[in-house]
Amino acid sequence: MLDIGLLIYPEFQVLGLSMCSAFELANIVMGDKIYNISLLSERGGLVKTSVGFCVDTISLDHRLFDTLIVMGDNSATPMTPGLVAYIRESNSVTRRIGAICTGAYVLAEAGLLDGRRATTHWFRAREFQRSYPKVKVEEDCIFINDGKMWTSAGMSACIDLALALVEADLGGDVARQVAKRMVLYHRRAGGQSQFSVMLSLQPRTDRIQDVLTYAKQNLQSDLSVNELANAANLSPRQFSRVFQDETGQSPAKAIENLRVESARLMIEAGHYSIDRVAADTGFGGRERMRRAFLRAFGQPPQIIQRAERG
C-alpha cells in the first residue's frame, strides 16, 4: 500500500481535495487498496478550508509516507517554520514530494526546488520566481516532474497531477481508466499550457465569440477570412479589423492556434496517427502541421507523441 499525505493549513484551496478521487478510483480500477490517503496539518484537528467548512486532520509526526503533497491556497500565505521544517526533514525518507499551486512555496522555502524545474499557478509564477531565483520556474505548465519533486499549476491542475502520479505508479492504461471514470474530456500532459486558446482570446462581443465557436467546430473546413466573415455577417475587411481589435490576433493566427491545440489533444489521447490528426484538424498534411507545432511548442508532433507513449 502507498501512503499519501496531503498537507493542509488554514484557508487552503478546497479544490485540492478533488485529487483524492483519482487515488480512490485507482483503487477501484485495481480492485485493491493501492493508495491510503491521510490529511495532515501541523497541529492536527479541524482545519478551515477556503470556503469556510472544516476538515479533520492528523498532526505531523514521525509516520512515514510514500508521497507527501502540499496543498495551495488563494493568497500565498506565508508558511510556518514547522511545516517547512517537516517537509525538509521528510525529503530523505519520502519517495516523492509534490505541491499544488502555491504549495510550491513550501518546497522552495525548504530548499527542495533549488536548481530544479517547477511550476505554480500562473497568477503567482512571476512573484514565485522573484522570491526563489534558484528555482527554474516554468509558468505555463500544467505540472512538472523533476526528480522526486512534482509541482502543478493551481485549481483543477491538481487532478492532472494526481493522474500523473497514478500513471507513474500503475501505468498509462490505469490512469486513462481513472480519467474516464472521472468524466474528464482528456488527460492533460504536464507540458500543456495552463491556458486554452478560446480562453486566452477573450473577444468582447458575442459576434466574434460565435465565429470562434464556429471555427472550433469546423476545423476541417478551409476557414478562410471570407468564410469566417460570412459567419460573422461582416465584409472580409471589416471582419479582419474587428477580429484583430477584439482578440489581438489575426484570424489566420487564431485559427492556427485552435488547430494546434486540437491536434495536440488528439495526439495526447494516443489513438490517432499523425496523418489522421493533421487531416482531422484541418492542416491537410503532416508537414504543415509540423511547422505549426514548431512555432507553437518548439518541437514537432512526433516528439509529443513519443512522450505520451512513454
C-alpha positions in Angstrom: 0.0 0.0 0.0 1.2 3.5 -0.9 0.5 6.0 1.9 -0.2 9.5 0.6 -0.1 12.5 3.0 -1.9 15.7 1.9 -0.5 18.6 3.9 -3.1 21.3 4.6 -3.3 24.5 6.6 -6.0 27.1 7.4 -7.7 28.6 4.3 -6.2 26.0 1.9 -7.9 25.9 -1.5 -10.6 23.4 -1.2 -10.5 22.2 -4.8 -7.2 20.5 -4.0 -9.2 17.8 -2.2 -10.6 16.7 -5.6 -7.3 14.9 -6.3 -8.3 12.3 -3.7 -10.9 11.0 -6.2 -8.1 10.0 -8.6 -6.4 7.8 -6.0 -9.8 6.5 -4.8 -10.8 5.4 -8.3 -7.4 3.9 -9.0 -8.1 1.6 -6.0 -11.4 0.7 -7.6 -9.9 0.1 -11.0 -7.2 -2.1 -9.5 -9.6 -4.0 -7.2 -7.3 -3.4 -4.3 -6.4 -0.6 -1.9 -3.2 0.6 -3.5 -3.5 4.1 -2.0 -4.2 5.2 1.5 -4.8 8.9 2.0 -4.3 11.0 5.1 -4.9 14.7 5.7 -2.1 16.2 7.7 -1.8 19.6 9.4 0.8 21.0 11.8 -1.3 20.6 14.9 -4.0 18.1 13.8 -7.7 18.5 14.4 -10.1 20.6 12.4 -8.7 22.9 9.7 -10.8 25.5 7.9 -11.0 25.4 4.1 -11.0 28.3 1.7 -14.9 28.2 1.6 -15.4 28.0 5.3 -16.2 24.4 6.3 -13.6 22.4 8.2 -11.9 19.0 7.6 -10.4 16.8 10.2 -6.6 16.1 10.1 -3.9 14.2 12.0 -0.9 16.1 13.3 2.6 15.9 11.8 4.5 13.1 13.5 7.2 10.5 12.6 4.9 8.4 10.4 6.5 7.7 7.1 4.7 8.4 3.8 5.4 7.2 0.3 4.2 10.6 -1.1 3.7 14.0 0.5 1.7 16.7 -1.3 1.4 20.3 -0.1 -1.9 22.0 -0.9 -2.1 25.6 -2.1 -4.2 28.5 -1.2 -5.7 31.6 -2.7 -3.2 34.2 -1.3 0.2 32.5 -1.0 0.0 32.7 2.8 3.5 32.5 4.4 4.2 29.0 5.6 5.0 28.3 9.3 8.6 27.3 10.1 7.2 24.0 11.5 5.6 23.0 8.1 8.8 24.0 6.2 11.0 22.0 8.6 8.7 18.9 8.3 9.0 19.0 4.5 12.7 19.5 4.6 13.2 16.6 7.0 10.9 14.3 5.1 12.9 14.7 1.9 15.4 11.9 3.0 12.7 9.4 3.8 9.9 10.1 1.3 9.9 8.6 -2.2 8.4 11.7 -3.8 7.2 15.2 -2.7 4.7 17.3 -4.5 2.9 20.7 -4.3 -0.3 22.1 -5.8 -0.4 25.8 -6.7 1.2 27.9 -4.0 2.2 24.8 -2.1 5.4 25.1 -4.2 6.4 28.0 -1.9 6.8 25.5 0.9 9.0 23.2 -1.2 11.1 26.2 -2.3 11.4 27.6 1.2 12.7 24.2 2.3 15.3 24.4 -0.5 14.0 21.3 -2.2 13.4 23.1 -5.6 16.8 24.8 -5.9 18.2 24.0 -9.3 15.0 22.2 -10.3 12.2 22.9 -12.8 8.9 23.7 -11.1 5.6 25.4 -11.8 2.8 27.0 -9.8 -0.4 28.9 -10.6 0.2 31.4 -13.5 -1.0 34.3 -11.3 1.8 33.7 -8.8 4.6 32.5 -11.2 6.5 35.8 -11.6 6.3 36.5 -7.9 7.4 33.0 -7.1 10.4 33.3 -9.4 11.5 36.6 -7.8 11.2 35.1 -4.4 13.1 32.0 -5.3 15.6 32.8 -8.0 17.3 29.4 -7.7 14.2 27.6 -8.9 13.7 27.1 -12.7 10.1 28.3 -12.9 8.1 27.3 -15.9 5.0 29.4 -15.5 2.8 27.9 -18.2 2.9 24.2 -17.5 0.1 22.1 -16.0 2.6 20.1 -13.9 6.3 19.3 -13.8 8.2 16.3 -12.5 11.9 16.9 -11.8 13.5 14.0 -9.9 11.4 13.2 -6.9 9.7 16.7 -6.9 6.3 17.2 -8.5 4.7 20.6 -8.8 1.5 21.6 -10.5 -0.5 24.7 -11.5 -3.4 25.7 -9.4 -7.1 24.8 -9.2 -8.1 21.8 -11.5 -4.4 21.0 -12.3 -4.3 19.1 -9.0 -6.3 16.4 -10.8 -3.8 16.3 -13.7 -1.0 15.9 -11.1 -2.9 13.1 -9.3 -3.4 11.3 -12.6 0.3 11.6 -13.5 1.2 10.1 -10.1 -1.2 7.2 -10.8 0.3 6.7 -14.2 3.8 6.7 -12.8 2.8 4.0 -10.2 0.3 1.9 -12.2 0.7 2.7 -15.9 -1.0 4.7 -18.5 -3.9 2.3 -19.0 -5.0 2.6 -15.4 -4.6 6.4 -15.5 -6.8 6.6 -18.6 -9.4 4.4 -16.9 -9.4 6.7 -13.9 -9.7 9.8 -16.1 -12.6 8.2 -17.9 -14.4 7.4 -14.7 -13.8 11.0 -13.6 -15.7 12.1 -16.8 -12.7 14.1 -18.0 -12.6 15.2 -21.6 -8.9 14.2 -21.8 -5.9 13.6 -19.6 -3.7 16.7 -19.9 0.0 16.3 -20.3 2.4 18.2 -18.0 3.8 20.4 -20.7 0.4 21.6 -21.9 -0.3 25.2 -21.4 -2.4 26.4 -18.4 -4.4 28.5 -20.9 -6.8 27.3 -23.6 -6.9 29.2 -26.9 -10.5 30.0 -26.5 -10.0 31.4 -23.1 -6.9 33.4 -24.0 -8.5 35.1 -27.0 -11.5 36.5 -24.9 -13.3 38.6 -27.6 -15.5 41.4 -26.3 -18.6 40.6 -28.4 -20.8 37.6 -29.0 -20.3 38.0 -32.7 -16.6 37.2 -32.6 -17.1 34.6 -29.9 -19.6 32.9 -32.2 -17.1 32.9 -35.0 -14.5 31.2 -32.8 -17.0 28.6 -31.8 -17.9 28.0 -35.4 -14.2 27.7 -36.2 -13.6 25.3 -33.3 -16.5 23.1 -34.6 -15.4 23.2 -38.2 -11.6 22.8 -38.2 -11.7 20.5 -41.2 -13.1 23.4 -43.2 -10.9 25.9 -45.0 -11.8 28.6 -42.5 -10.7 31.4 -44.8 -11.3 35.0 -43.9 -14.2 35.0 -46.4 -15.8 32.0 -44.6 -15.3 33.5 -41.2 -16.5 36.9 -42.3 -19.6 35.3 -43.7 -20.2 33.5 -40.3 -19.9 36.9 -38.6 -22.1 38.6 -41.2 -19.4 41.2 -41.9 -17.3 42.0 -45.0 -13.9 40.4 -45.0 -12.2 43.7 -44.5 -14.5 44.7 -41.6 -14.1 41.2 -40.1 -10.3 41.2 -40.1 -10.2 44.6 -38.5 -12.8 43.8 -35.8 -11.2 40.4 -35.1 -7.7 41.8 -34.6 -9.1 44.6 -32.4 -11.0 42.2 -30.1 -8.6 39.3 -29.9 -5.2 40.9 -30.5 -4.5 38.2 -33.2 -5.1 37.9 -36.9 -7.8 35.4 -38.0 -5.1 33.2 -39.5 -3.0 33.0 -36.3 -6.0 32.3 -34.2 -7.2 29.5 -36.4 -3.7 28.0 -36.4 -3.7 28.1 -32.6 -7.1 26.4 -32.5 -5.8 23.7 -34.8 -2.6 23.2 -32.9 -4.4 22.9 -29.6 -6.9 20.3 -31.0 -4.1 18.4 -32.7 -2.2 18.2 -29.5 -5.2 16.9 -27.6 -5.7 14.2 -30.3 -2.0 13.2 -30.1 -2.1 13.1 -26.3 -5.2 10.8 -26.5 -2.9 8.3 -28.1 -5.4 6.8 -30.5 -4.5 8.5 -33.8 -1.8 8.6 -36.4 0.0 11.8 -37.2 -1.6 11.8 -40.7 -5.1 11.3 -39.2 -4.6 14.2 -36.7 -3.4 16.5 -39.5 -6.4 15.7 -41.6 -9.0 16.0 -38.8 -7.7 19.3 -37.5 -7.6 21.0 -40.9 -3.8 21.1 -41.5 -4.2 19.0 -44.6 -0.8 17.3 -44.3 1.8 16.4 -41.7 4.4 19.0 -42.9 2.1 21.9 -42.5 1.2 20.6 -39.0 4.9 20.1 -38.2 5.7 23.7 -39.0 2.8 24.9 -36.8 3.9 22.7 -33.9 7.5 24.1 -34.2 6.1 27.6 -34.0 3.9 26.8 -31.0 5.9 24.4 -29.0 9.4 24.4 -30.4 9.2 20.7 -31.2 7.4 18.5 -33.9 4.3 16.5 -33.1 6.2 13.2 -33.3 8.2 14.2 -30.1 5.0 14.8 -28.2 3.6 11.5 -29.5 6.6 9.6 -28.3 6.5 11.3 -24.9 2.8 10.3 -24.5 3.6 6.7 -25.3 6.4 6.7 -22.8 
